Amino acid sequence: MLSVVLLLACSISVRAVVVARNLLDDPVTFAATTYDFVVVGGGTAGLTVAARLAEAHFTVGVLEAGQYRPNDPVIDVPKNFGTAVGNANYDWIYATVPQLNVNNRSIRHPRGKVLGGSSAINFEMFNRPAKQEYSAWSALNLGKGQWDWTGILPYLKKSETFTPPRPQDEFPTVSLNRRRSALPALVDEYLKYARDVLGESVVSLVDFVSAGFDDASLVVDARDDPFHGFVGPVKASHNEWYSDVANPFIATMNSLGISTNDEPDSGNNIGIYNCPASVDRSAGVRSYAAPAYFAPNSASANLVVLTGAQATKVNFAAIGTASVAAKSVNFLSGGTQYTVQARKEIILSGGVFNSPQVLELSGVGDKSRLQGFGIESILDLPGVGENLQDHAMVPLSFKLTDGHHTWDELRNNATFAAEAAAQYAATQNGILASTISVLSFFPLQTFLNQTAVESTVSSLISDLTQSITSSSALRILQNVVQLVWLQNRRIPQLEIVMIPGFNPTGTVTVPTAGTSYLTVAAVLQHPFSRGSVHITSTDPVAKPAVDPNYLSVAFDKAVLLEGIKFIRKLASTEPLASHIASFNDPPASSTTDEQLEQYLKLGLESLKHPVGTCAMAPREIGGVVSEQLLVHGTVNLRVVDASVFPLHISAHAQSTTYAIAEKAADTIKLAHA
Ligand SMILES: Cc1cc2nc3c(=O)[nH]c(=O)nc-3n(C[C@H](O)[C@H](O)[C@H](O)COP(=O)(O)OP(=O)(O)OC[C@H]3O[C@@H](n4cnc5c(N)ncnc54)[C@H](O)[C@@H]3O)c2cc1C
């Protein structure tokens, strides 16, 4: 039935068709031009930075491996999120190497392969972390480049046109709980070792991060709106359809100490809230990088996009001994190799897996690793492809009592699905314009008692201390930051996502016909595990090996296990409990820690937020790009995408990725003013 819905939705193209004069499929013409900037990857960040540079009168050539797919209901219809996953017309279809700690399973890792990149296939949640998390980015870069809340907020605002929820869609407000817990003695123990290994530089880092926890700086007036932008390219709006299980869910979360947060974009994201979606509500369609940043510039002579073209290598010219200059990019189109020249800079925006791949293929990365493939080392940067961090999640599903309205009705009831399609065609609204919207974020202290927090953190510190001598400086400093965060109730460690229907990405079981479900996912926000992505071959079309190394630090498993228990407690607490007919995945018979751990290993998947593989941090501690996003050791090669996150955030990744690209564009314009 969903295919009928899709077909119907297909016939009601609601976005204006843009004739893109600067969209090329001719590689010869593209390669014959020298652009001021060549951008590799027309995705979330790539189109943003390209459009802003073109608006500033630079010429920009964008290489995009995927195709432009305007007015495609798979992308556009908000409720169709997830349907592009696994489809090669939209998705690179990555999967991890077998993951030791989850039964050697290979975990799916979709990445957008289409103009607009992952913003075209993501699940449309559009939110922000706690402000102190950006302070840590700034701290890891010694305060340079203003990567703190004050420095990033203007770009979060610049990228969006925000529409608040209608009054009837606001969640009931429950006052915020701001108690602080004490763990300093435990954290001090790790700091002592960190000081021994790293020297006194770590002390100033801790001071820098801790300064962001000033209570006064978090007091906000929710009705005053200094936090949102109202004229930016990406439309952020709220659902107008909600499942009838949402209200009992929210009330139960409130009763378990998760307060409603009516200004989650303010830098304080603790609590349960109605998450905005990247949806253009007036047209009822997804708002993503292609319509937001490319389409408005599609008649501009400055911005040229070549689709179906995969960059394979950056070519350098040596300048002096200390740094090199990038001059051109090799790319494949229709099986033939071409080269395009850049006058000023080359910007890699291929995303968290492909940007490090292109760097390694170009001789930038760990020297000994590259020599193993016979690749000439241009720059020895061991951090390339390291520091992979992801939001691991585990979804639990519950069968609902009869008569509930969830997304399952589209599968269960052909008449309902046809009516929904007709409503969407007529009004661009209704259930087909809805997305996941009930999110909550909270610290350990909300779902563990103080003794459990202390013992969990104590085991963590012992694990981190044991591995400290084999950890990179970046990793040790990140551990310090994350331990400081664990002391503080302002930094979420767990996200709970409410999905009104059967899990759209689940692999454990299939839904029963005629049944409605509630899916609730626990998502680890700040993993201590670190993974990597590296080439496995010199063949540029061979996929690199993705290894998030899930649950390699026991703390990560412990938090997710406690998350599972919290969700089961939630489902057993009124008023939600009356709406639950039975536990589905895992079944009610799974009660022991061993059984729940088995379920965790079976059900763990990615929330699809891998970040960090070209980390923005000083070269001496293992960083790949500077605070200007210049690849260390180069004068004009930048990375602008989610791979530069130095440390993960308690938010979905897209709005921060847009902000990074907006900020990068200003930095680059200044450099060439
Ligand atoms: C299924 C899914 C669901 C998600 N859900 C959410 C969500 O609900 N909310 C949220 O905030 N975030 C979500 N995310 C994450 C978010 O969308 C990404 O973190 C963000 O879009 C990444 O942006 P980017 O610019 O780094 O990479 P991308 O947007 O992926 O862009 C990379 C682009 O480069 C192109 N490319 C790559 N290599 C080459 C090459 N060698 N030559 C030419 N082109 C190349 C790709 O085709 C792609 O277009 C989700 C992601 C996925 C995949």
The ligand as a Gaussian input file, in Angstrom:
#p B3LYP/6-31G(d) Opt

LIG

0 1
 C       19.549000       7.895000       6.797000
 C       20.047000       9.088000       7.551000
 C       19.243000       9.652000       8.534000
 C       19.697000      10.785000       9.232000
 N       18.822000      11.443000      10.054000
 C       19.163000      12.665000      10.525000
 C       18.199000      13.474000      11.173000
 O       17.022000      13.114000      11.329000
 N       18.606000      14.705000      11.622000
 C       19.889000      15.150000      11.469000
 O       20.196000      16.246000      11.929000
 N       20.811000      14.390000      10.852000
 C       20.472000      13.189000      10.338000
 N       21.376000      12.459000       9.641000
 C       22.768000      12.944000       9.577000
 C       22.958000      14.147000       8.665000
 O       22.088000      14.111000       7.566000
 C       24.418000      14.159000       8.207000
 O       25.267000      14.156000       9.334000
 C       24.783000      15.384000       7.383000
 O       23.821000      15.584000       6.387000
 C       26.155000      15.162000       6.779000
 O       26.470000      16.219000       5.913000
 P       27.852000      16.212000       5.124000
 O       27.905000      17.466000       4.376000
 O       28.933000      15.880000       6.053000
 O       27.764000      14.959000       4.131000
 P       26.694000      14.621000       3.029000
 O       25.475000      15.454000       3.184000
 O       26.506000      13.148000       3.053000
 O       27.374000      15.075000       1.678000
 C       28.431000      14.411000       1.049000
 C       28.211000      14.543000      -0.446000
 O       29.412000      14.280000      -1.115000
 C       29.170000      13.413000      -2.213000
 N       30.426000      12.700000      -2.426000
 C       31.052000      11.877000      -1.568000
 N       32.226000      11.486000      -2.063000
 C       32.364000      12.089000      -3.263000
 C       33.382000      12.082000      -4.242000
 N       34.515000      11.386000      -4.055000
 N       33.186000      12.805000      -5.370000
 C       32.058000      13.504000      -5.552000
 N       31.045000      13.536000      -4.650000
 C       31.214000      12.846000      -3.503000
 C       28.028000      12.557000      -1.732000
 O       27.358000      11.933000      -2.795000
 C       27.182000      13.565000      -0.980000
 O       26.299000      14.244000      -1.834000
 C       20.986000      11.309000       8.959000
 C       21.799000      10.731000       7.982000
 C       21.330000       9.641000       7.276000
 C       22.207000       9.059000       6.196000

